[in-house]
Amino acid sequence: MEASPDVPYLALKLEFSPNQILEILSDSEIRVGPKENAKRAMFVSPMGLTMFDAVIRLVRLLDTPKDIPVLAPLYTKEIFYRVLQGPHGGRLEQMVIEGSSAYRIREVIEYIMNNFNRSFRIKELAEIGNMSVSSLHRHFKEVTAMSPIQFQKQLRLQEARRLLLTESTDAADVAFRVGYESPSQFSREYSRMFGCPPKEDIKRLRAKYDQRINA
C-alpha cells in the first residue's frame, strides 16, 4: 500500500489475447465446461510455487536480453497455462468463449475503453453485445460492479487525472479532451471521485511525490 525507495512496490503485468488462451486450451487436456456467466472481471488468489517459478524465470530474462525473443513466449505460455489450471481458470475460459455472456460483455467493455471520450447510447452497446438493454445492464454490472455509464465516467476521470499529472494543461481543456461538455460538471464529478477539485488534487499528488523523492 505504501512504497518507498527502500521498500519498493513490485508488480508484473501480463496481457494476453483470446487466441493465446484458446491455443493453450487446444494444446492441453484442459476441458472447458458448459457456458456459464463469469460474474466478476477481477480475481485474486495466492501464487503457487509452479506459477512463481515461471514468473521468476520470465523476469530473470531481463538479465539476458538475447534470450527474450525465444524464451519469453514459452515462459508466458506456461504462466497462462498455470492460470487456466488454477481456481479461476474456468472464469477465464468463459471470457474467450464466443457466445458466453462474459465474452459479449468483454466486447462491450473493449468498445467503451476505445471510445470513452465520445457519447453513445445504451441501445448501441446492447447491439454490440447482441443482447437486450436489460440483459446488458445486468451482465455488465455482474462483471464490472458498475453500469456502462459509470464505467465510462471512471475511464474519463482516470484519463483526465493522468493528463493533468503528465501535461501542463488547463482542467477545462482536459475536460473537453476526455469527453465532457461542461467543465463545471467535470470538476464536480472529479471532486466526487478523488476527494477534491482537479487543481488541488494534482497539487497534492505532486507534493506527495516530491516528498517521497526527497526522503
C-alpha positions in Angstrom: 0.0 0.0 0.0 2.9 2.4 0.8 6.0 2.1 -1.3 9.4 3.8 -0.7 12.9 3.6 -2.2 13.9 1.1 0.4 10.7 -1.0 0.2 9.5 -0.5 -3.4 6.3 -1.8 -4.8 7.0 -4.5 -7.4 4.4 -5.8 -9.8 4.2 -7.7 -13.1 1.5 -7.2 -15.7 0.9 -9.8 -18.4 -1.6 -9.1 -21.2 -2.9 -11.9 -23.3 -5.2 -12.3 -26.3 -8.2 -14.6 -26.5 -6.3 -16.5 -29.2 -3.5 -17.3 -26.8 -5.9 -18.8 -24.3 -7.7 -20.8 -27.0 -4.3 -22.1 -28.2 -3.5 -23.4 -24.8 -6.9 -25.0 -24.3 -6.4 -26.7 -27.7 -2.9 -27.9 -26.9 -3.6 -29.1 -23.4 -6.0 -31.6 -21.7 -7.9 -28.7 -20.0 -11.5 -29.1 -20.8 -13.9 -26.2 -20.9 -17.1 -26.8 -19.0 -20.6 -25.7 -20.1 -21.1 -22.0 -20.8 -21.8 -20.0 -17.7 -21.7 -16.4 -16.6 -18.5 -15.1 -15.2 -19.9 -12.7 -12.7 -16.7 -10.8 -12.0 -13.8 -9.4 -14.0 -11.1 -9.4 -11.4 -9.9 -12.3 -9.2 -7.2 -12.5 -6.6 -5.5 -15.7 -5.3 -2.2 -16.8 -3.8 0.5 -17.7 -6.2 1.5 -21.3 -6.2 5.1 -22.5 -6.4 4.9 -23.6 -10.0 3.5 -20.3 -11.1 6.1 -18.4 -9.0 8.9 -20.4 -10.7 7.6 -19.5 -14.2 7.3 -15.8 -13.2 10.8 -15.7 -11.8 12.2 -17.3 -14.9 10.4 -14.7 -17.1 11.7 -11.8 -15.0 15.2 -13.1 -15.0 15.3 -12.8 -18.7 16.0 -9.1 -18.2 19.5 -10.1 -17.3 19.9 -11.9 -20.6 18.1 -9.8 -23.2 19.3 -12.0 -26.1 17.2 -14.9 -24.7 14.0 -12.9 -24.6 12.7 -13.5 -28.2 13.0 -17.3 -27.8 12.2 -17.9 -24.1 9.8 -15.2 -23.1 6.9 -16.6 -25.2 7.5 -20.0 -23.7 7.5 -18.8 -20.1 4.5 -16.6 -20.8 2.6 -19.5 -22.2 3.4 -21.6 -19.2 2.1 -18.8 -16.9 -1.2 -18.7 -18.8 -1.4 -22.5 -18.6 -0.9 -22.3 -14.8 -3.7 -19.7 -14.6 -6.1 -21.9 -16.5 -5.3 -24.8 -14.2 -5.9 -22.6 -11.1 -9.1 -21.9 -9.2 -10.2 -19.1 -11.6 -9.3 -20.9 -14.9 -13.0 -21.6 -15.7 -13.9 -17.9 -15.5 -11.0 -17.0 -17.8 -12.2 -19.6 -20.3 -15.6 -18.0 -20.4 -14.1 -14.7 -21.3 -12.7 -16.1 -24.5 -15.5 -18.5 -25.5 -17.6 -16.9 -28.2 -21.3 -16.9 -27.3 -21.0 -16.7 -23.5 -22.3 -13.6 -21.8 -18.8 -12.8 -20.4 -17.4 -12.9 -24.0 -20.1 -10.5 -25.2 -19.6 -8.1 -22.2 -15.9 -8.2 -22.9 -16.6 -6.8 -26.4 -18.8 -4.0 -24.9 -16.0 -3.2 -22.4 -13.4 -3.0 -25.1 -15.7 -0.7 -27.1 -16.2 1.7 -24.2 -12.5 1.7 -23.4 -11.6 2.6 -27.0 -14.4 5.2 -27.2 -14.8 6.6 -23.7 -14.4 10.2 -24.8 -17.4 10.1 -27.1 -21.1 9.9 -26.3 -23.1 6.7 -27.1 -26.5 5.2 -26.3 -27.1 2.1 -24.2 -29.0 0.6 -27.1 -25.8 0.9 -29.2 -23.9 -1.0 -26.6 -26.6 -3.7 -26.4 -26.4 -4.2 -30.1 -22.6 -4.7 -29.8 -23.1 -7.3 -27.1 -26.0 -8.9 -29.1 -28.3 -8.7 -26.1 -31.2 -6.7 -24.8 -30.7 -3.5 -22.9 -31.9 -5.1 -19.6 -29.5 -8.1 -20.1 -26.7 -5.7 -20.9 -27.2 -3.8 -17.7 -27.4 -7.0 -15.6 -24.4 -8.8 -17.1 -22.3 -5.6 -17.3 -22.8 -4.9 -13.6 -22.1 -8.6 -12.7 -18.7 -8.3 -14.4 -17.7 -4.7 -13.5 -19.8 -3.9 -10.4 -21.0 -0.8 -12.2 -23.2 0.4 -15.0 -21.8 1.1 -18.5 -22.2 4.9 -17.9 -20.4 4.6 -14.5 -17.6 2.6 -16.2 -17.2 5.3 -18.9 -17.1 8.0 -16.3 -14.4 6.3 -14.4 -12.3 5.9 -17.5 -12.8 9.6 -18.4 -11.8 10.8 -14.9 -8.8 8.4 -14.6 -7.5 9.6 -18.0 -8.1 13.2 -17.0 -6.1 12.8 -13.9 -3.3 11.2 -15.9 -3.3 14.1 -18.4 -3.3 16.7 -15.6 -0.3 14.9 -13.9 1.8 14.4 -17.1 1.0 17.5 -19.1 0.9 21.2 -18.2 -2.6 21.8 -19.3 -5.8 23.5 -18.2 -8.5 21.5 -16.4 -11.2 22.8 -18.8 -9.2 21.7 -21.8 -8.7 18.2 -20.2 -12.4 18.0 -19.5 -13.2 18.5 -23.2 -10.5 16.1 -24.3 -11.9 13.2 -22.3 -15.5 13.9 -23.5 -17.1 16.3 -21.0 -19.1 19.2 -22.5 -19.3 21.1 -19.2 -16.1 22.0 -17.2 -18.2 22.6 -14.1 -19.7 19.1 -14.3 -16.2 17.7 -14.9 -15.0 19.4 -11.7 -17.9 18.2 -9.7 -17.5 14.6 -10.7 -13.7 14.7 -10.4 -14.1 16.0 -6.8 -16.6 13.3 -6.0 -14.2 10.6 -7.3 -10.9 11.9 -6.0 -11.9 13.9 -3.0 -11.0 17.4 -4.2 -11.1 19.6 -7.3 -8.6 18.9 -10.1 -6.1 21.7 -9.3 -6.0 20.8 -5.6 -5.8 17.1 -6.3 -2.8 17.4 -8.7 -1.0 19.8 -6.3 -1.4 17.3 -3.5 -0.2 14.3 -5.6 2.9 16.2 -6.8 3.7 17.3 -3.3 3.5 13.7 -2.1 5.7 12.6 -5.0 8.3 15.3 -4.2 8.2 14.4 -0.6 9.0 10.7 -1.3 11.7 11.6 -3.8 13.4 13.8 -1.3 13.0 11.4 1.6 
